């Protein structure tokens, strides 16, 4: 997770916003077995924004169904609900366009009190054991002013939701146990940046110091921990220029790339 959002991850494997936190992963078969609907699994925290460490139990707020995505969202205002649902829908569309389908429905809670695992500066996280995504409300998210060097607005809030949803989908799609932090973050950032409008994406990339990596193995845990914003921007630059993007996704999910093996 990152502090100012200059040094922030977006997940809780630990989504920067500050730096990585701990994570828990599971295989696809475990994901499929854990829920009645199709999609989630990983512990990841997202874009950081000061938040309480107290945990709020699932199912304590009224839930609404996303109109065009298999997701239930609790605790959101009408406007936040619309943005979260759009972010989830965009993330699912990204994976589907590359032949990867969600295996569980998403359970999401919008709350000022993220689980303690997320850390004090996270803006969102995914808790595998609960099969639940948590994101802070938009009003809390925007208190950080900027993210990826860009003034926070509703479009970045949708990107935050997309990032967390991407972690959930990827978590159930890995074909290896215990995927690396760099594998998880590479996929989540590739998905997140793909959901952004071109003008917003270009603005974020220009504001983030990058050099462009030709070798995917340049994405290391150290880079993510010390400069998660750069990690995310570099991930998109690398992924976007791949001649076969679907092949890159498969290689990461199958442990042939970004693995400790």
Protein Blocks (a to p, Z undefined) as FASTA:
>chain_A
ZZehpaccfbdfbpchjbccddddddfklmmmmpmbecdddddddddddddfbdcdehka
ccdddfkbccddehiafklmmmmmmmmmmmmmmmmmnopacfbdcdddddfbdcfklopm
bcbdcdfklopacdddfklmmmnopaghiacdfklmmmmmmmmmmmmmmmmmpcbehiaf
klmmmmmmmmmmmmpcfklmmmmmmmpccebiablklpcfklmmmmmmlmmmmmmmmmmm
pmblmlmmmmmmnopgopaZZ
